[in-house]
Amino acid sequence: MKQKDKKKEAAESSHSKKISAEEYTRQGFLCMGKGQSDDAVSCFEKAIRIDPKNAERWNNKGMCLHCQGRFNEAISCFDSAISIDENVSAFWINKGLSLTELELTADANQCFQQALDLNSNHSMTWNDCGYNFYIMGGHQEALFCYDKALDLDQDNIRFLNNKACCLAAKGSVEEALHFFDRVLTIDPNEPYSLEGKGTCLAMLNRHTEALTCYDKVDKASLVFTSVLDNKAKCLLALGRREEAVECWNQLLSITDKNPIVWFKKGMIEDRLGRLEETKRSYRRFLAIANEDHTDMIRHVRKWLDDFDGEGYDS
């Protein structure tokens, strides 16, 4: 009788642990949904302590750490998941994404290739592999991967945008325009495509058409700040200097931590004869410039020295 009681107690304890691990996992995803990433990591860790041989739990923790920018820790979790079950393509994909963030592109590519060996019909893996080739400068290899992704999901906006950007980077600007236009037939307000199309048009010296694209980008878009900078460049190319300065003023009202924008704004203000405004822009540039801006720093200090002898008083 006692032996039966012990077996029953062990079975109940095992069942309780299983439920508890699942509950911690559920709570972890709820925390992630609320943006409470530290609490989510804590929940996933508790689930792992109860059920350390469950690969999905390691993968969950790794995804959460990846979202926090803790890429090395995330990779360690994905490695744990892979060591338990190496036949799940998602684990290899997630490890590859973290490696990409660390610019370990060769290692990332091996992970994506492993994922494709397990499931060659996963369109996002082909896309991720293509992006990895793209940032390594392997444009032809990237285009091959993007085409594979599009074979599986021909109207995927992300894949079309990525292929267009890759074509533009390798100099096939007209062809890139075709793919940006394909996106815009699906979603006329897609911000990345509007910016990309505008940039391609500017590369072809079609600046007025480029401005039309830039003006359509929603101000709430993540690309809006880069759009303002690109729009300013187009306005300069058209000789509309004062409007270019206004674009940079708008950009700097959103973020004033970009030294290059302050430098370019100062240069145009100088050409417009706005000396006091030039001085303010250049002094702000000097306050946030670093060793990457040596030539610009030299130019600005000389200008300030010539203006009123305060080139080094910043």
One Martini backbone bead per residue (centre of mass of N, CA, C, O) as a GRO file, in nm:
protein
  314
    1MET     BB    1   0.058   0.062  -0.022
    2LYS     BB    2   0.297   0.256   0.007
    3GLN     BB    3   0.400   0.222  -0.284
    4LYS     BB    4   0.147   0.335  -0.420
    5ASP     BB    5   0.157   0.613  -0.288
    6LYS     BB    6   0.430   0.696  -0.409
    7LYS     BB    7   0.348   0.676  -0.705
    8LYS     BB    8   0.115   0.875  -0.687
    9GLU     BB    9   0.284   1.114  -0.584
   10ALA     BB   10   0.480   1.122  -0.826
   11ALA     BB   11   0.264   1.165  -1.043
   12GLU     BB   12   0.145   1.427  -0.927
   13SER     BB   13   0.410   1.586  -0.926
   14SER     BB   14   0.461   1.566  -1.231
   15HIS     BB   15   0.197   1.701  -1.315
   16SER     BB   16   0.244   1.968  -1.165
   17LYS     BB   17   0.502   2.049  -1.315
   18LYS     BB   18   0.383   2.060  -1.596
   19ILE     BB   19   0.174   2.278  -1.540
   20SER     BB   20   0.369   2.491  -1.431
   21ALA     BB   21   0.535   2.529  -1.688
   22GLU     BB   22   0.297   2.616  -1.865
   23GLU     BB   23   0.216   2.859  -1.693
   24TYR     BB   24   0.480   3.016  -1.715
   25THR     BB   25   0.468   3.038  -2.019
   26ARG     BB   26   0.205   3.193  -2.037
   27GLN     BB   27   0.302   3.434  -1.866
   28GLY     BB   28   0.535   3.511  -2.050
   29PHE     BB   29   0.361   3.591  -2.296
   30LEU     BB   30   0.196   3.805  -2.150
   31CYS     BB   31   0.438   3.988  -2.083
   32MET     BB   32   0.528   4.037  -2.370
   33GLY     BB   33   0.257   4.172  -2.461
   34LYS     BB   34   0.316   4.411  -2.232
   35GLY     BB   35   0.643   4.466  -2.224
   36GLN     BB   36   0.752   4.256  -1.988
   37SER     BB   37   1.052   4.122  -2.027
   38ASP     BB   38   1.167   4.049  -1.748
   39ASP     BB   39   0.926   3.877  -1.658
   40ALA     BB   40   0.938   3.680  -1.891
   41VAL     BB   41   1.214   3.561  -1.833
   42SER     BB   42   1.142   3.458  -1.551
   43CYS     BB   43   0.923   3.259  -1.645
   44PHE     BB   44   1.100   3.089  -1.837
   45GLU     BB   45   1.302   3.000  -1.618
   46LYS     BB   46   1.098   2.844  -1.444
   47ALA     BB   47   1.020   2.643  -1.665
   48ILE     BB   48   1.308   2.527  -1.701
   49ARG     BB   49   1.351   2.420  -1.413
   50ILE     BB   50   1.119   2.209  -1.445
   51ASP     BB   51   1.186   2.179  -1.789
   52PRO     BB   52   1.500   2.139  -1.928
   53LYS     BB   53   1.412   1.936  -2.189
   54ASN     BB   54   1.263   2.181  -2.324
   55ALA     BB   55   1.313   2.346  -2.613
   56GLU     BB   56   1.091   2.570  -2.622
   57ARG     BB   57   1.174   2.716  -2.361
   58TRP     BB   58   1.448   2.812  -2.465
   59ASN     BB   59   1.337   2.965  -2.708
   60ASN     BB   60   1.164   3.168  -2.555
   61LYS     BB   61   1.393   3.302  -2.403
   62GLY     BB   62   1.559   3.382  -2.650
   63MET     BB   63   1.350   3.573  -2.780
   64CYS     BB   64   1.341   3.772  -2.544
   65LEU     BB   65   1.643   3.847  -2.544
   66HIS     BB   66   1.649   3.951  -2.831
   67CYS     BB   67   1.443   4.187  -2.779
   68GLN     BB   68   1.663   4.313  -2.565
   69GLY     BB   69   1.964   4.274  -2.701
   70ARG     BB   70   2.065   3.976  -2.585
   71PHE     BB   71   2.232   3.789  -2.798
   72ASN     BB   72   2.424   3.594  -2.651
   73GLU     BB   73   2.208   3.474  -2.464
   74ALA     BB   74   2.022   3.378  -2.685
   75ILE     BB   75   2.216   3.180  -2.820
   76SER     BB   76   2.242   2.995  -2.577
   77CYS     BB   77   1.944   2.908  -2.586
   78PHE     BB   78   1.938   2.796  -2.875
   79ASP     BB   79   2.154   2.583  -2.820
   80SER     BB   80   1.985   2.428  -2.618
   81ALA     BB   81   1.757   2.359  -2.809
   82ILE     BB   82   1.934   2.212  -3.022
   83SER     BB   83   2.049   1.991  -2.825
   84ILE     BB   84   1.759   1.862  -2.802
   85ASP     BB   85   1.654   1.981  -3.106
   86GLU     BB   86   1.785   1.987  -3.440
   87ASN     BB   87   1.487   1.964  -3.615
   88VAL     BB   88   1.425   2.279  -3.572
   89SER     BB   89   1.418   2.554  -3.765
   90ALA     BB   90   1.354   2.791  -3.566
   91PHE     BB   91   1.615   2.773  -3.399
   92TRP     BB   92   1.810   2.846  -3.633
   93ILE     BB   93   1.684   3.112  -3.710
   94ASN     BB   94   1.714   3.260  -3.437
   95LYS     BB   95   2.018   3.235  -3.424
   96GLY     BB   96   2.074   3.384  -3.690
   97LEU     BB   97   1.952   3.658  -3.601
   98SER     BB   98   2.149   3.710  -3.367
   99LEU     BB   99   2.408   3.694  -3.539
  100THR     BB  100   2.335   3.930  -3.723
  101GLU     BB  101   2.334   4.148  -3.497
  102LEU     BB  102   2.657   4.071  -3.451
  103GLU     BB  103   2.785   4.035  -3.746
  104LEU     BB  104   2.777   3.701  -3.786
  105THR     BB  105   2.722   3.607  -4.095
  106ALA     BB  106   2.846   3.329  -4.142
  107ASP     BB  107   2.706   3.187  -3.906
  108ALA     BB  108   2.419   3.260  -3.989
  109ASN     BB  109   2.418   3.111  -4.261
  110GLN     BB  110   2.442   2.827  -4.142
  111CYS     BB  111   2.169   2.838  -4.000
  112PHE     BB  112   1.989   2.890  -4.246
  113GLN     BB  113   2.078   2.637  -4.398
  114GLN     BB  114   1.977   2.438  -4.188
  115ALA     BB  115   1.681   2.526  -4.208
  116LEU     BB  116   1.653   2.459  -4.514
  117ASP     BB  117   1.718   2.156  -4.488
  118LEU     BB  118   1.452   2.112  -4.315
  119ASN     BB  119   1.295   2.375  -4.474
  120SER     BB  120   1.246   2.487  -4.806
  121ASN     BB  121   0.931   2.620  -4.748
  122HIS     BB  122   1.050   2.877  -4.592
  123SER     BB  123   1.029   3.201  -4.665
  124MET     BB  124   1.171   3.354  -4.425
  125THR     BB  125   1.442   3.212  -4.450
  126TRP     BB  126   1.513   3.315  -4.729
  127ASN     BB  127   1.505   3.611  -4.646
  128ASP     BB  128   1.718   3.603  -4.419
  129CYS     BB  129   1.943   3.499  -4.599
  130GLY     BB  130   1.939   3.737  -4.795
  131TYR     BB  131   2.005   3.959  -4.589
  132ASN     BB  132   2.278   3.845  -4.510
  133PHE     BB  133   2.405   3.876  -4.790
  134TYR     BB  134   2.357   4.178  -4.822
  135ILE     BB  135   2.539   4.276  -4.574
  136MET     BB  136   2.794   4.126  -4.726
  137GLY     BB  137   2.755   4.197  -5.054
  138GLY     BB  138   2.573   3.949  -5.175
  139HIS     BB  139   2.359   4.016  -5.415
  140GLN     BB  140   2.308   3.759  -5.581
  141GLU     BB  141   2.245   3.574  -5.342
  142ALA     BB  142   2.013   3.743  -5.232
  143LEU     BB  143   1.830   3.730  -5.484
  144PHE     BB  144   1.792   3.428  -5.480
  145CYS     BB  145   1.646   3.420  -5.205
  146TYR     BB  146   1.416   3.618  -5.268
  147ASP     BB  147   1.299   3.447  -5.498
  148LYS     BB  148   1.229   3.206  -5.321
  149ALA     BB  149   1.036   3.359  -5.137
  150LEU     BB  150   0.845   3.460  -5.374
  151ASP     BB  151   0.759   3.178  -5.472
  152LEU     BB  152   0.598   3.137  -5.188
  153ASP     BB  153   0.541   3.479  -5.162
  154GLN     BB  154   0.462   3.713  -5.398
  155ASP     BB  155   0.312   3.953  -5.190
  156ASN     BB  156   0.544   4.017  -5.003
  157ILE     BB  157   0.649   4.314  -4.890
  158ARG     BB  158   0.922   4.251  -4.763
  159PHE     BB  159   1.048   4.099  -5.002
  160LEU     BB  160   1.016   4.323  -5.215
  161ASN     BB  161   1.181   4.536  -5.068
  162ASN     BB  162   1.445   4.377  -5.047
  163LYS     BB  163   1.490   4.340  -5.347
  164ALA     BB  164   1.493   4.639  -5.423
  165CYS     BB  165   1.735   4.723  -5.245
  166CYS     BB  166   1.937   4.530  -5.380
  167LEU     BB  167   1.916   4.642  -5.666
  168ALA     BB  168   2.006   4.929  -5.594
  169ALA     BB  169   2.287   4.849  -5.473
  170LYS     BB  170   2.375   4.716  -5.770
  171GLY     BB  171   2.237   4.939  -5.990
  172SER     BB  172   1.922   4.842  -6.041
  173VAL     BB  173   1.705   5.085  -6.042
  174GLU     BB  174   1.470   5.028  -6.236
  175GLU     BB  175   1.405   4.750  -6.114
  176ALA     BB  176   1.349   4.851  -5.830
  177LEU     BB  177   1.102   5.023  -5.902
  178HIS     BB  178   0.920   4.787  -5.979
  179PHE     BB  179   0.903   4.669  -5.682
  180PHE     BB  180   0.795   4.916  -5.541
  181ASP     BB  181   0.538   4.930  -5.717
  182ARG     BB  182   0.422   4.659  -5.629
  183VAL     BB  183   0.371   4.744  -5.341
  184LEU     BB  184   0.193   5.006  -5.410
  185THR     BB  185  -0.044   4.827  -5.522
  186ILE     BB  186  -0.104   4.705  -5.239
  187ASP     BB  187   0.033   4.970  -5.075
  188PRO     BB  188   0.030   5.316  -5.115
  189ASN     BB  189   0.152   5.369  -4.793
  190GLU     BB  190   0.422   5.236  -4.793
  191PRO     BB  191   0.704   5.368  -4.652
  192TYR     BB  192   0.951   5.205  -4.764
  193SER     BB  193   0.867   5.233  -5.065
  194LEU     BB  194   0.854   5.538  -5.082
  195GLU     BB  195   1.144   5.583  -5.008
  196GLY     BB  196   1.278   5.396  -5.216
  197LYS     BB  197   1.162   5.532  -5.467
  198GLY     BB  198   1.273   5.813  -5.410
  199THR     BB  199   1.573   5.730  -5.415
  200CYS     BB  200   1.576   5.624  -5.705
  201LEU     BB  201   1.485   5.886  -5.842
  202ALA     BB  202   1.727   6.051  -5.741
  203MET     BB  203   1.943   5.874  -5.884
  204LEU     BB  204   1.788   5.974  -6.168
  205ASN     BB  205   1.718   6.288  -6.130
  206ARG     BB  206   1.401   6.269  -6.013
  207HIS     BB  207   1.320   6.490  -5.783
  208THR     BB  208   1.019   6.562  -5.803
  209GLU     BB  209   0.919   6.268  -5.778
  210ALA     BB  210   1.051   6.212  -5.508
  211LEU     BB  211   0.892   6.422  -5.342
  212THR     BB  212   0.619   6.285  -5.376
  213CYS     BB  213   0.694   6.038  -5.209
  214TYR     BB  214   0.785   6.173  -4.943
  215ASP     BB  215   0.505   6.324  -4.890
  216LYS     BB  216   0.350   6.034  -4.830
  217VAL     BB  217   0.484   5.997  -4.565
  218ASP     BB  218   0.429   5.915  -4.260
  219LYS     BB  219   0.510   6.073  -3.962
  220ALA     BB  220   0.488   5.791  -3.789
  221SER     BB  221   0.715   5.674  -3.924
  222LEU     BB  222   1.030   5.528  -3.897
  223VAL     BB  223   1.134   5.681  -4.181
  224PHE     BB  224   1.092   5.994  -4.156
  225THR     BB  225   1.376   6.104  -4.095
  226SER     BB  226   1.511   6.004  -4.361
  227VAL     BB  227   1.316   6.153  -4.546
  228LEU     BB  228   1.395   6.440  -4.469
  229ASP     BB  229   1.687   6.417  -4.567
  230ASN     BB  230   1.622   6.338  -4.862
  231LYS     BB  231   1.450   6.585  -4.924
  232ALA     BB  232   1.671   6.794  -4.884
  233LYS     BB  233   1.851   6.692  -5.116
  234CYS     BB  234   1.648   6.746  -5.340
  235LEU     BB  235   1.613   7.048  -5.292
  236LEU     BB  236   1.907   7.115  -5.351
  237ALA     BB  237   1.910   7.005  -5.646
  238LEU     BB  238   1.675   7.237  -5.708
  239GLY     BB  239   1.763   7.507  -5.535
  240ARG     BB  240   1.595   7.469  -5.244
  241ARG     BB  241   1.733   7.573  -4.964
  242GLU     BB  242   1.523   7.671  -4.757
  243GLU     BB  243   1.361   7.403  -4.760
  244ALA     BB  244   1.592   7.227  -4.663
  245VAL     BB  245   1.626   7.360  -4.388
  246GLU     BB  246   1.339   7.293  -4.290
  247CYS     BB  247   1.380   6.990  -4.289
  248TRP     BB  248   1.609   6.989  -4.078
  249ASN     BB  249   1.446   7.125  -3.857
  250GLN     BB  250   1.238   6.899  -3.837
  251LEU     BB  251   1.437   6.675  -3.771
  252LEU     BB  252   1.563   6.821  -3.510
  253SER     BB  253   1.287   6.816  -3.353
  254ILE     BB  254   1.307   6.502  -3.318
  255THR     BB  255   1.637   6.489  -3.361
  256ASP     BB  256   1.954   6.633  -3.214
  257LYS     BB  257   2.190   6.380  -3.253
  258ASN     BB  258   2.285   6.468  -3.555
  259PRO     BB  259   2.575   6.592  -3.679
  260ILE     BB  260   2.537   6.593  -3.991
  261VAL     BB  261   2.285   6.769  -4.000
  262TRP     BB  262   2.414   7.018  -3.870
  263PHE     BB  263   2.628   7.054  -4.086
  264LYS     BB  264   2.446   7.085  -4.337
  265LYS     BB  265   2.281   7.319  -4.230
  266GLY     BB  266   2.518   7.515  -4.197
  267MET     BB  267   2.610   7.525  -4.493
  268ILE     BB  268   2.343   7.642  -4.610
  269GLU     BB  269   2.325   7.890  -4.431
  270ASP     BB  270   2.584   8.012  -4.538
  271ARG     BB  271   2.485   8.037  -4.839
  272LEU     BB  272   2.234   8.227  -4.730
  273GLY     BB  273   2.366   8.428  -4.501
  274ARG     BB  274   2.317   8.281  -4.208
  275LEU     BB  275   2.533   8.327  -3.968
  276GLU     BB  276   2.402   8.278  -3.690
  277GLU     BB  277   2.283   8.001  -3.768
  278THR     BB  278   2.547   7.870  -3.843
  279LYS     BB  279   2.678   7.895  -3.569
  280ARG     BB  280   2.474   7.721  -3.413
  281SER     BB  281   2.506   7.463  -3.578
  282TYR     BB  282   2.815   7.426  -3.541
  283ARG     BB  283   2.816   7.415  -3.233
  284ARG     BB  284   2.637   7.165  -3.215
  285PHE     BB  285   2.819   6.980  -3.372
  286LEU     BB  286   3.068   6.995  -3.178
  287ALA     BB  287   2.912   6.875  -2.925
  288ILE     BB  288   2.855   6.573  -3.099
  289ALA     BB  289   3.106   6.506  -3.217
  290ASN     BB  290   3.353   6.282  -3.358
  291GLU     BB  291   3.615   6.099  -3.494
  292ASP     BB  292   3.438   6.058  -3.767
  293HIS     BB  293   3.446   6.405  -3.808
  294THR     BB  294   3.720   6.547  -3.876
  295ASP     BB  295   3.677   6.721  -4.135
  296MET     BB  296   3.432   6.877  -4.028
  297ILE     BB  297   3.567   6.998  -3.781
  298ARG     BB  298   3.778   7.159  -3.935
  299HIS     BB  299   3.581   7.336  -4.093
  300VAL     BB  300   3.425   7.460  -3.853
  301ARG     BB  301   3.665   7.589  -3.699
  302LYS     BB  302   3.750   7.774  -3.927
  303TRP     BB  303   3.489   7.928  -3.953
  304LEU     BB  304   3.480   8.034  -3.658
  305ASP     BB  305   3.750   8.178  -3.669
  306ASP     BB  306   3.666   8.371  -3.904
  307PHE     BB  307   3.421   8.494  -3.762
  308ASP     BB  308   3.521   8.508  -3.410
  309GLY     BB  309   3.744   8.314  -3.272
  310GLU     BB  310   3.565   8.015  -3.181
  311GLY     BB  311   3.667   7.726  -3.271
  312TYR     BB  312   3.764   7.626  -2.955
  313ASP     BB  313   3.484   7.745  -2.815
  314SER     BB  314   3.274   7.457  -2.736
   0.00000   0.00000   0.00000
